[in-house]
Amino acid sequence: MRTDKRVRITAAAAGGLLVTGLLAGCGPEDGAASPDASPGPARTDEDGDRKGGGDGGGAAGGEGGTVAAAYQRTAEARTAEITLVTEVGTGEEDAVMRGSGVIDLESGTSEMVLKASGTRIEQRTVDGVVYQKPPAGQRQQLPDGKTWTSYDLRELGAQAGTGAQIADPAAALAYAKGITEKDVERIGEETLGSTATTHYEVDVDVRSLVRNNELMGEALRDTVGDTLPLHIWLDDEGRLRRQKMELDIDASAPGGGRSASPERVTVATTLELGGFGTEVDVEPPPAADTADMTGKAARKGGQGAGKSE
């Protein structure tokens, strides 16, 4: 039946988004994307080539330094309007999730409305916890009177090898933290809306995103490989205006097994920022209205993509 097929596609989409969930735990330890934080001290590979600058400006200067500083330059804007589109292909059917809202680039706090397959979900991320308000028709499994669910990203991130599938949309910005001056290709000038930008293609070193978590590093490398291919569009102030990543993921790798979902999933994620300096005032929903689903999500992830009938 088509309904059963949609269940399998949705499960595959969640498996594909695992990479975002993993990266949600790759940022600063306090969960914030501090505008004062640099990409880190300069690193060298075995031949001694410099790979990044501690002040975000880059030792070599020029466009390589501009690209390497993109994360820091963007975070300095402190807040922004954000849109996020995730397209998932499984070989059977495509699924698209669209989200829009606002984000505090310093703390990672965000508020978004997510839409997919006619479903609308309200989502807030505060202090490393994702809160979701599913449609009324999907709240049957919540305790009586609860309208929101919560997922602690730090707890889920600590179990990176389990396949837990809850993702912070702001985590997509963490990809830019791994950009260095190497492997930068300038594509050309492009206008996004009314904003002039420069389009670059870069390879993000996965190791730079998971320096302090070997378990997470292994899980991420098993899923996407040693590098993340990334396209970015920077405005004349060096800030991210668009970021796009396309991945071909082995969706069976995290859970290792009994899933009716396709084994391979292609995921294309496009993030756009604008309206820098917009007001962001986001609070968690009332505790009395919220059910903590962190443990259930972790257990489900540990069992793979789950069962579908």
Disulfide bonds with the S-S distance in Angstrom:
none
